[in-house]
Structures are given as structure tokens and as C-alpha cells.
Amino acid sequence: MTTVAGDRRPALFAFAGVAALAGGAALVLLLQLIPPTDEISVLRRTISEYGLSANKWVFDLAVALVAAGSAVTLAVLWLQRRLPWIAAVFGALWTIGLLVVVAFPKTDWTSVTASGTGGTLHRIASIVAFVCLPLAVLTAARAVFPDSPRRRFAARLFAVLSLAWFAVLLGAVAVAALTDQRWWVLIPLGLVERGLALTELVALAALALPSRVTAPTSPRPTAGSPR
């Protein structure tokens, strides 16, 4: 995608990506308002719990929209030569992780025929996605906003906050290992995961929204570029 003066296509694609992210988030919120998923506790139950309900198709569509919005956002930045390769790798892992989450629902522990294989893939993909997205934003912020320190700071701030949410999960696991407790009852797991997911979407949106500065046409930045 070659950027020329007056070319509105990159901005339109960027806004489309953000719209897809917002649409996915809105559908997740909707799931908490309609039956039967309105009975799922936002404090204790994870977002993936929606995927085990009669509203599974809504959950799948929500995650697919987020994955599509992420792919569009990252593709626009890549084609504009504003995305370092390491950020592109992290972004791709985030997007693939979301698709795996849809393809392999979490284990339904209430079922007598529960199988652990798909659930294990679901958990691994969730961890990979949640970790890789903030890393993608952190490694891309300088290249995306070379002349916009405030935008750069905002994107990095939300990425760091995302990692802080994830650190709460790791802390609960560590405490549980030392005290022989169940880690998921030590914290309001549903609330923490929803806070993590929301913060990550805001971080990606902060990176995605087009800047007024014309995209550079210099060679693609690399992870080792001078700072």
C-alpha cells in the first residue's frame, strides 16, 4: 500500500480495523445482557465461559471480529512500513491465538465427557495472545508515532497496564503454589480477565487510530533501529 498525498485508503482501513475491535467488544458486553449468558458472573467466570453456552455463536463472532480488526490494523501499519518485524510477529501470534480460542473452546468441567486436549490448546492460545498483544504495542509504538510523543506514551501506557493485569494472574498462581490453594479463587478472575481484555483492545486501538502525520516512506524499521 503506497502512501501518497491525499490517499485516504490507509485511514479508512485503520478506522475499519478499530470498528471491528469495537464491534467485538460490544458483542461481549451484549452477552452479559441477554439470556442465558446474563447469568454468568463477570466477577468469577472467564469470558470464554460464553463459548460454552447457547450463545456460543455470538462469542465466536465477537472474537473473530477482534481477530479481523487486529489483522487489518497490523496489515495497514506493515504496508506503510511503520511496523517493526518483531511487532509484526507478536501481532500475528495475538491474532492466531484468538482464532485458536474460537476453534478450541475451553474445557467444560461440568460435563462428564470433558476432554482436556482442546481445553489445553485454548488455555495456551489465551496466554500467548494476552502476552503478545502488549508486546506488539510496546515494540511498535516508536515506529508508529515517531513524531507524536503523546500518542506513543498513550499506547505504551495501555500496553503496560495490560501486562499489569496479567501479572495479577501470575501472582495468584504463585500464591496458590505456596499455599496449596486454588489460584482462580484467590482473585476475582472474571473481572481481572475482562479488565485485561479491555485494556489490550484500547492499547491496540491507540496504535491503530491514524495519525495526522503522513506515513514515512523510508525503509521498514527494525527491532535494532537506533532510538
Beta strands, then each sheet from edge to edge (+ up, - down):
end
